[in-house]
Amino acid sequence: MKLARLYQPSKPAFWLMVVLNLLSTVLAWIARSHDLLPWVAVVIAVFAVVNAVVGLRLALGLMREAPVEAMTGNR
């Protein structure tokens, strides 16, 4: 597992990871900065945590697999 493999803009999993992590950041900011009903705050917090977990799993998957260029030999 290499951290350098995380940046793979040619893979859709990379962009999904970026979007999910940004969305979880925005959701956490909304839950903390606005006065919401308790159940609404819980729903937003759950979505933020789920987005963060899915984004983390995608990041770990990207770091585990070899980049496309290394597999095809097009360097």
N, C-alpha and C positions, 0 to 999 in steps of 0.2 A: 504494500500500500504506500503510494507516494503522493505527497501533497501537490506536486507539480502536475499530476494527472487530473486535478480538479478542473482546471481551465481547458475545456474542450468545446468551444463555441459551435463546432460543426454537429454536435449531438443535441437532439431535442431535450434530452434529460438535463443537460446543463441549463438551458433556458427555463425549463420548468422549475428547476431548483432555485434559480434566481428570482423568478416571479413568486414562488411560494414563500421564500424567505422575506421578500419585500412586503408581501401581503400580510404575513404574520407580524412584521414590525408595525405596519399601519394599524392592524387590528389591536395590537397591544397598546399603541398610543391612544387610540380611540377609547379603549376600555379604561385607561388611567386618567385621561384628561377631561372626559365629559361626565356629567352627572346622569347616569343611566339608571333605569330600573334594575333591581338586582338580577332578575332573570335574564334580562338583555345583556348585562355585563358578563354573566356566566356563559351565555351562548357565544358571545364574542371571544371570551377568553378560551373557551374550548376550541373554537375554530383556529385561534392563533396558535395554540399548543399543537393541534393536529397538523397545521401547515408547517410548523417548525420541525416536527418529527418527520414528516414526509420529506421535507427539504433536506434534512440531515441524512436520511436513508439514501436519497438520490446522490448526495455528495459522497457518501461512503462507497456507493456503487461505482461512481465515476473514478474515485481514487483507486479502487481495486482493479479495474480493467485497464488494459493497455490502450493508449490512444489509437485512433484509426490509422494515422500515418505510420506508426510503428508496426502495425499488423500487416499493412500492404507493402511496406518498404518504399514508400514515395517520399523520401526525405530530400 
